[in-house]
């Protein structure tokens, strides 16, 4: 009964005191179009992305942007013809100018993706852009996406404007796992706190990051975060640590086209970096497992266990905690246009995330480490620069 009471108290605190993380109304802030549109260079790191490029790259080429804009796609050692396909799409579709280049193998101490980003930023510097748009190869943008991002950055004086792309939710496992992925991320990094200058919370979503070039130079991006596996959060922390103003919110017309049809695909997506998020700390891992169990698993166990044991108080406390939990999940399900009956299943999904986190630690100690597109990073200090 007392454990159930602590769980209910924890949910009351999360509901009211964790930056209203469960709300989904943090979208692009108020913006006014500038009189003169600044130049922008779009940097797209791509490794074996031929399967998704036809659904994503044309959306960048077709951007309706009044200023000067150019795309640099960095083909990071692809073996599936990513670079050739990108050039062919540019010839067929027209639109913004596209440059495709390759950086070669990353040197020691660099993750492959950030080495590709560094190469793309180096190419872009020759154009002297005011802004850089860092976006992944699986992200499809609405035709006015770049225009809206720049207007929001200019109006609000932001050095980083990042949107959490809407991930694909079509298969059964995507419906169960994907909305919860964003829900848990917002719980760790409440969007409202990220946008406050004095708040320490900082995060970005790597699929869509508009970054002021001078802010990138002050924060030494990407060199300062070259070891980071969770590069988007590391980037936001570096920029905010250098005095920059960061904003992150949910997207309306920025979508990931990458499919995760099987549980195995989603499991790999989460487990590849979960233990890196915990700084490869056994103590943080233990605390996370216990925290997930207390907050997400205890409510249904208390409800059904209390009913079975004839303890009405335990059942009521567990049921109330479960009700609050499900209620906070409803806005995210609505954002993803999913049926609300998925809300009571959040404890099951949380249990899956618990197992994924433990598996991430197991893979780390087996020497496999985190991975990106076939590269494995087993360094124990892989995220040292994130702090």
C-alpha positions in Angstrom: 0.0 0.0 0.0 2.8 2.4 0.9 4.6 1.7 -2.4 1.4 2.4 -4.3 1.0 5.7 -2.3 4.6 6.7 -3.3 3.8 5.9 -6.9 0.7 8.0 -6.9 2.7 10.9 -5.3 5.3 10.5 -8.1 2.6 10.8 -10.7 1.2 13.9 -9.0 4.6 15.4 -9.2 5.1 14.5 -12.8 1.7 15.8 -13.7 2.2 19.2 -12.2 6.0 19.8 -11.7 7.8 18.3 -14.7 7.3 21.2 -17.1 3.9 19.9 -18.2 5.9 17.5 -20.3 2.7 15.6 -21.3 1.2 18.6 -23.2 1.7 18.6 -27.0 1.0 22.2 -27.7 4.6 23.3 -27.9 4.8 24.0 -31.7 6.8 26.6 -33.7 6.6 29.9 -31.7 5.0 33.1 -33.1 7.0 34.4 -36.1 7.1 37.2 -38.5 8.7 36.9 -41.9 11.9 39.0 -42.1 12.3 41.7 -44.7 15.5 40.1 -46.0 15.8 36.4 -45.9 19.2 35.1 -44.7 21.2 32.5 -46.6 20.9 28.9 -45.4 22.9 25.7 -46.1 21.2 22.4 -45.5 23.5 19.5 -44.4 22.3 16.0 -44.8 24.5 13.1 -43.5 23.6 10.0 -45.3 24.8 6.4 -45.0 23.0 3.6 -46.9 19.8 5.7 -47.3 18.7 4.7 -50.8 15.5 3.1 -49.5 14.2 6.4 -48.0 15.8 9.1 -50.2 13.0 9.1 -52.8 10.5 10.0 -50.1 12.6 12.6 -48.3 15.1 14.4 -50.6 12.6 15.8 -53.1 10.9 17.6 -50.1 14.2 19.5 -49.5 14.8 20.2 -53.2 11.3 21.7 -53.4 11.6 24.1 -50.5 9.8 27.4 -51.1 12.4 29.6 -49.6 12.7 33.3 -50.7 16.4 33.6 -49.7 19.5 31.7 -50.9 19.5 28.1 -49.9 21.7 25.1 -50.9 21.8 21.4 -49.9 25.0 19.5 -49.1 24.4 15.7 -48.9 27.4 13.9 -47.4 27.5 10.3 -48.6 29.2 8.6 -45.7 30.6 5.5 -47.3 27.3 4.1 -48.5 27.3 0.8 -50.3 23.7 1.0 -51.8 24.2 3.9 -54.3 23.0 6.7 -52.0 25.1 9.4 -53.6 24.2 8.4 -57.2 20.5 8.2 -56.3 20.7 11.7 -54.7 22.2 13.2 -57.9 19.6 11.5 -60.0 16.7 12.8 -57.9 18.2 16.3 -58.2 18.4 16.0 -61.9 14.8 14.8 -62.2 13.2 17.1 -59.6 15.2 20.3 -59.9 14.8 22.9 -57.2 17.5 23.8 -54.7 21.1 23.2 -55.7 22.4 19.9 -54.5 26.1 19.0 -53.8 27.0 15.4 -53.0 30.4 14.7 -51.5 32.1 12.1 -49.3 34.2 12.7 -46.2 36.2 9.4 -46.1 36.5 7.3 -43.0 36.3 9.1 -39.7 39.5 9.5 -37.7 39.8 8.1 -34.2 37.6 9.9 -31.6 34.8 10.8 -34.1 31.4 9.2 -34.6 30.7 8.6 -38.2 27.6 10.8 -38.3 29.3 13.8 -36.7 32.3 13.4 -39.0 29.9 13.5 -42.0 28.2 16.6 -40.4 31.6 18.2 -40.0 32.4 17.7 -43.6 29.1 19.1 -44.7 29.5 22.2 -42.5 33.0 22.6 -44.0 31.6 22.6 -47.5 28.9 25.1 -46.5 31.3 27.6 -45.0 32.4 28.6 -48.4 28.9 30.0 -49.0 29.0 32.0 -45.7 25.4 31.1 -44.6 23.8 32.7 -41.6 22.0 29.5 -40.8 22.7 25.7 -41.1 19.8 23.3 -41.3 21.0 19.9 -40.0 18.5 17.2 -41.1 18.6 13.4 -41.4 18.2 11.6 -44.7 14.9 10.0 -43.6 13.1 13.3 -42.9 10.5 14.7 -45.2 9.8 18.5 -44.9 6.7 20.4 -45.8 7.3 22.9 -48.7 7.5 25.9 -46.3 9.5 24.1 -43.5 12.7 26.0 -44.0 10.8 29.3 -44.4 9.0 28.7 -41.1 12.1 27.6 -39.2 14.0 30.7 -40.2 11.2 33.0 -39.5 10.8 31.5 -36.0 14.5 31.8 -35.3 14.7 35.4 -36.4 11.5 36.5 -34.6 12.4 34.7 -31.3 16.1 35.4 -31.4 16.9 31.6 -31.2 20.3 30.2 -32.0 18.7 26.7 -32.4 15.2 25.9 -33.5 14.6 22.2 -33.6 11.5 20.2 -34.4 10.8 16.7 -33.2 9.8 15.0 -36.5 6.6 13.0 -36.4 7.8 9.4 -36.6 6.0 6.7 -38.7 3.2 4.8 -36.9 1.7 2.2 -39.2 2.6 -1.2 -37.9 1.3 -2.6 -34.6 4.6 -2.3 -32.9 5.1 1.3 -34.2 1.7 2.2 -32.7 2.7 0.7 -29.3 6.3 2.0 -29.1 6.7 5.2 -31.2 4.4 7.6 -29.4 5.8 6.4 -26.1 9.3 7.1 -27.4 8.5 10.8 -27.8 6.5 10.8 -24.6 9.5 9.5 -22.6 11.8 12.0 -24.4 9.6 14.9 -23.4 9.5 13.6 -19.8 13.3 13.7 -19.7 13.6 17.0 -21.5 10.4 19.1 -21.0 10.0 21.3 -24.1 8.9 24.3 -22.1 12.0 24.3 -20.0 14.3 24.0 -23.0 13.0 27.3 -24.5 13.8 29.2 -21.3 17.2 31.0 -21.3 17.9 30.5 -17.6 16.8 26.8 -17.5 19.6 24.2 -17.6 17.5 21.8 -19.6 18.7 21.6 -23.2 17.9 19.2 -26.0 17.3 19.1 -29.7 15.9 16.5 -32.2 18.5 15.5 -34.7 16.2 15.1 -37.6 15.5 18.9 -37.9 17.9 21.4 -36.3 18.2 25.0 -37.6 21.4 26.4 -36.2 22.9 29.9 -36.4 26.4 29.6 -37.9 28.0 32.0 -35.5 26.4 30.0 -32.6 27.9 26.9 -34.0 31.3 28.5 -34.1 31.1 29.8 -30.5 30.0 26.3 -29.3 32.6 24.6 -31.5 30.0 22.4 -33.2 30.6 19.7 -34.1 34.2 19.3 -32.8 33.2 19.8 -29.2 30.7 16.9 -29.4 32.7 14.6 -31.7 32.4 11.6 -29.3 28.7 12.0 -28.8 26.4 9.1 -29.7 23.3 11.1 -28.8 24.5 14.1 -30.9 21.3 16.1 -30.9 21.1 16.5 -27.1 24.9 17.1 -27.0 24.6 19.9 -29.7 21.9 21.7 -27.8 23.8 21.5 -24.5 26.9 22.9 -26.2 25.1 25.8 -27.7 23.2 26.6 -24.5 26.4 26.3 -22.5 28.0 28.9 -24.8 25.2 31.3 -24.1 22.9 30.4 -26.9 19.1 30.3 -26.9 17.6 26.9 -27.8 14.0 26.0 -28.7 12.5 22.5 -29.3 9.0 21.5 -30.0 6.8 19.1 -31.9 6.5 19.3 -35.7 3.4 19.6 -37.8 4.8 18.9 -41.2 8.2 17.4 -40.6 7.9 13.6 -40.8 10.2 10.6 -40.6 9.7 8.2 -43.5 11.8 5.5 -42.0 9.7 2.3 -41.3 10.1 0.2 -38.1 7.7 -2.6 -38.9 9.0 -5.2 -36.4 9.7 -5.0 -32.7 13.3 -5.9 -33.5 13.7 -2.7 -35.6 12.4 -0.5 -32.8 14.4 -2.4 -30.2 17.6 -1.8 -32.1 16.7 1.9 -32.5 16.3 2.4 -28.7 18.9 0.0 -27.4 21.7 1.4 -29.6 22.0 4.6 -27.5 20.0 3.9 -24.3 23.0 3.1 -22.1 24.9 6.1 -23.6 22.0 8.3 -22.4 22.9 6.9 -18.9 26.6 7.8 -19.4 27.5 4.1 -19.2 26.9 4.3 -15.5 25.8 1.1 -13.6 24.4 3.3 -10.8 22.2 5.3 -13.2 21.1 2.1 -14.9 20.0 0.6 -11.6 18.2 3.9 -10.7 16.5 3.9 -14.1 15.3 0.4 -13.9 13.9 0.9 -10.4 12.4 4.2 -11.4 10.6 2.7 -14.4 9.3 -0.1 -12.3 8.1 2.2 -9.5 6.4 4.7 -11.8 5.0 2.5 -14.6 4.8 -1.1 -13.4 3.6 -0.6 -9.8 0.2 1.0 -10.7 -1.3 -2.0 -12.5 0.4 -4.5 -10.1 -1.0 -2.6 -7.1 -4.5 -2.4 -8.7 -4.8 -6.1 -9.5 -2.7 -7.3 -6.5 -4.8 -5.2 -4.2 -8.0 -6.6 -5.6 -6.7 -10.2 -5.3 -5.5 -9.6 -1.7 -8.6 -7.8 -0.6 -6.7 -4.5 0.0 -9.1 -1.8 -1.2 -6.6 1.0 -0.4 -3.8 -0.6 -2.4 -6.1 -1.1 -5.3 -7.5 2.4 -5.2 -4.0 4.0 -5.0 -2.8 1.8 -7.9 -5.8 2.5 -10.0 -5.5 6.3 -9.5 -1.8 6.3 -10.4 -2.6 4.2 -13.5 -5.4 6.7 -14.4 -3.1 9.7 -14.1 -0.5 7.9 -16.2 -2.9 7.0 -18.9 -4.3 10.6 -18.9 -0.9 12.1 -19.4 -0.4 9.8 -22.4 -3.6 10.7 -24.2 -2.3 14.0 -25.7 0.6 12.2 -27.3 -1.7 9.6 -28.7 -3.9 12.3 -30.2 -0.9 14.0 -31.7 0.0 10.7 -33.4 -3.7 10.1 -34.3 -3.8 6.8 -32.5 -6.7 5.2 -30.7 -7.0 6.1 -27.0 -7.3 2.5 -25.9 -3.5 2.4 -26.2 -3.2 4.7 -23.2 -3.8 2.0 -20.5 -1.1 -0.1 -22.3 1.6 2.3 -21.4 2.9 0.1 -18.5 3.5 -2.7 -21.0 5.4 -0.4 -23.3 7.4 1.0 -20.4 8.4 -2.6 -19.6 9.7 -3.0 -23.1 11.8 0.1 -22.7 13.1 -1.2 -19.5 14.2 -4.4 -21.2 15.7 -2.4 -24.1 17.7 -0.2 -21.7 19.1 -3.3 -19.9 19.9 -4.9 -23.3 21.8 -1.7 -24.3 24.0 -2.1 -21.2 24.5 -5.8 -21.9 25.6 -5.0 -25.5 28.0 -2.3 -24.2 29.7 -4.7 -21.8 30.0 -7.3 -24.5 32.0 -4.7 -26.4 29.4 -3.9 -29.1 28.6 -0.5 -27.9 26.3 2.0 -29.6 26.0 1.9 -33.4 25.1 4.1 -36.3 24.6 2.7 -39.8 26.9 -0.3 -39.3 29.5 1.5 -37.2 29.9 0.5 -33.6 31.2 2.9 -30.8 32.3 1.0 -27.7 34.2 3.8 -26.0 33.1 4.0 -22.4 33.5 7.8 -22.6 31.5 8.1 -25.8 29.2 10.8 -24.4 31.7 12.5 -22.1 31.3 15.7 -24.0 27.6 15.7 -23.5 27.8 16.9 -19.9 
